[in-house]
């Protein structure tokens, strides 16, 4: 079959999307390619279809067992004989896969870089006909990438072992430096680079200052009851504390971090993959391999270190293309601490400069008053010519005010107290708050004592945070002491530079993400369509439990939603719905129609 025929008959889609066809055509012609495509953009089709159309077996290098198992389960649902080689296979399964490899019966084989590069595996595969080699999550290759895996660097040797086999590297996040590093590390310097837009219109991106984190998280989650959500925290302790606090409030929250035992991590992953409406409170250890398409919200309690890391993590939301909320909570303490530890890092100066530029781009993203999506895409070299219309700043434009006088007062207070105290102490001086420390240090006799008492503590926190974001303030020590960055602060203190501040960032901010619109997947369905959607999800849940597979490998929510809306009465009508390929129509067509008929009979 031609690639287009395979797309329709096997995958159930009438046409390619975006750059898929261009990528497939290049691989079919035997040419190396680097594909940059956002999460949910359909990267896997770019290598799966050539693997089924070209002579031989497709070989996919993938970083995580969970990711491989999900891909294999999804392909088997489509009637494709896929398999994965990894350390958690039992003896019988491993023997079966080796026998099928020898007999040339496997269509697509997934393997980790460590297993692939072992002498036995590499020798066995080099004797087989290979149609295409795909390197998934290719940002792992880059020393500059946020998920660096040293084993990936050795994949350069694949061109020697399989000299006539086209290679395709794929990633959802890579800035220009990381792209160059990927191509160099894989010896793919002459490969074409196909870069799709990183704009994901279904993500409603919001950011807000911290102010009662647990309540802010709970309020953001309130729009997504009975749906899967992820909350990212910066430390293991915070994940456990926040998960416990959410459970006390009635949320099905589960902590996940690298310090858990293998059994605990496996149990948490099984709950998540089962389709359960769970809130995963996690560190970035809960990262690659998260293939669940119906995550309706991703919330960051701590600021990521770079826009690249941030984009990768929010990419776990709305992989099915349906509206999903993304909320980032941030504070001045996060910014100063990140800058301080970067300065203390033992990394080479050249690497620290790159890390610093990424950190500053992330900080600027939190405080921008313009389109937040446009600012994020600019970090990847992409220009969005019009405001996105769906981020918080677009949906509710941010009012600003002249904060020059307030900024000068705050900077002066930090300078006159010796540039060694933290935020709360300095704000206390401005507001004339009596304390033993202030009296002992004689700061209650300073000219700045009480000059800001007409404003609230939250006001001064907002001014402080925005001055940190501007780079006017730095952390002077590991205890959080603030000091002036003279190059930036001096023009402000002298009145030579106007400081415009966000009005919303100097007020107490709690509640839902401003402008969020994700909500429930089915909230805009009619009553009858909603009943059909719920019945189909229940059927899918029972079927998945029977097969011991994740529900979303049977049908995505987006497909069930279309079925509920169209309400097909025959197999032919069902087969015309996007995402229902030939194998799934044969396997599930009759049960789906019976489920719909059951509702009609009950009515």
VENQUI-V345273 format. One record per helix or strand of 2 or more residues. SS is the DSSP state (H for helix, E for strand). FROM is the first residue (numbers start at 1). TO is the last residue. If there is no record, write none. Layout:
SS/FROM/TO
SS/FROM/TO
//
This chain:
H/3/9
H/20/28
E/33/36
H/45/53
E/57/61
H/65/77
E/82/85
H/91/102
E/108/111
H/113/116
H/119/126
E/130/135
H/138/141
H/150/161
E/167/171
H/176/185
E/192/195
E/203/209
H/213/224
E/228/232
H/236/248
E/253/256
H/262/273
E/279/282
E/295/300
H/307/314
E/324/330
H/332/344
H/349/367
H/372/378
H/392/395
E/400/402
H/404/416
H/423/430
H/436/440
H/443/445
H/457/470
E/473/475
E/482/484
H/486/493
E/500/502
H/504/506
H/527/547
H/551/553
H/557/566
H/571/575
H/582/602
//
